[in-house]
Amino acid sequence: MYSAHDSTIGPLLAGYKLLDGSWPPFASNIAIELFERTKPNPKTSECDNHFVRVRYLNKPMKLPECEKEAIGDGTYCPLSRFEEISSQFIPKNYQEECEVPKEEK
């Protein structure tokens, strides 16, 4: 569950392409839920038996970047695909990408 200021929820929604053009209202929230198949397929990897669903303002959302792989009502994204989508938000080299430039004298 992620609850914060609109200035952090808005960019997260935009990153997942869920922002509908209006800014998040007061007391907005995002829930990222992890589901596991009750009857796992032994022929698939562990990740393929797990799914993620994103809820915004308690409404299940369809992730546009997971449209082809989604199951059920289209809101359940395979964990491996969700990780791929989310990787764009995670720095590959934190020190290099997040470093504040030193002022030159």
Long-range contacts (C-beta under 8 A, 24 or more apart in sequence): 1-29, 1-30, 1-31, 1-32, 2-29, 2-30, 2-31, 2-32, 3-28, 3-29, 3-30, 12-89, 13-56, 15-88, 15-89, 16-54, 16-61, 16-63, 16-65, 16-85, 17-63, 17-64, 17-65, 18-54, 18-56, 18-61, 18-63, 18-64, 25-57, 28-56, 28-57, 29-56, 29-57, 29-58, 30-54, 30-55, 30-56, 31-55, 31-58, 34-79, 35-76, 45-80, 47-78, 47-79, 47-80, 47-83, 48-78, 48-79, 48-80, 50-78, 50-79, 51-76, 51-77, 51-78, 51-79, 52-76, 52-77, 52-78, 52-79, 52-82, 53-77
